[in-house]
Amino acid sequence: EHLAAHPQLHTKVWEACKLGSYVKQHVDMAKAEEFKAALEEIGAAFTATKS
């Protein structure tokens, strides 16, 4: 049901995982903010399908 409503969800989660790995290994505020935004976007997708 999540994938039907958000077909790019798998790709977004995959990219967020890669960003998470990067920010754990490097000090880069821009990437950290990008990671946070990606997590918020994924969270919004899950929240939208639960409502």
C-alpha positions in Angstrom: 0.0 0.0 0.0 2.9 2.4 0.7 4.5 1.6 -2.6 1.2 2.0 -4.5 0.8 5.5 -3.1 4.5 6.4 -3.4 6.2 4.4 -6.2 9.6 6.0 -5.6 9.6 5.0 -1.9 12.1 2.1 -2.3 14.6 4.4 -4.1 14.1 7.1 -1.5 14.8 4.7 1.3 17.8 3.3 -0.5 19.2 6.8 -1.0 18.5 7.7 2.6 20.4 4.6 3.8 23.4 5.6 1.7 23.3 9.1 3.0 23.1 7.8 6.6 26.2 5.7 6.0 28.0 8.8 4.6 27.1 11.1 7.4 28.3 8.6 10.0 31.7 8.6 8.4 32.2 12.2 7.4 31.6 15.7 8.9 29.5 17.3 6.3 26.6 19.6 7.4 25.1 19.8 3.9 24.9 16.0 3.6 23.5 15.8 7.2 20.7 18.2 6.3 20.0 16.3 3.1 19.8 13.1 5.2 17.4 14.7 7.6 15.2 16.0 4.8 15.2 12.5 3.2 14.1 10.9 6.5 11.3 13.5 6.9 10.1 12.9 3.4 10.0 9.1 4.0 8.2 9.7 7.3 5.6 11.9 5.6 5.0 9.2 3.1 4.3 6.6 5.8 2.2 9.0 7.8 0.1 9.9 4.7 -0.7 6.2 4.0 -1.7 5.6 7.6 -4.2 8.4 7.7 
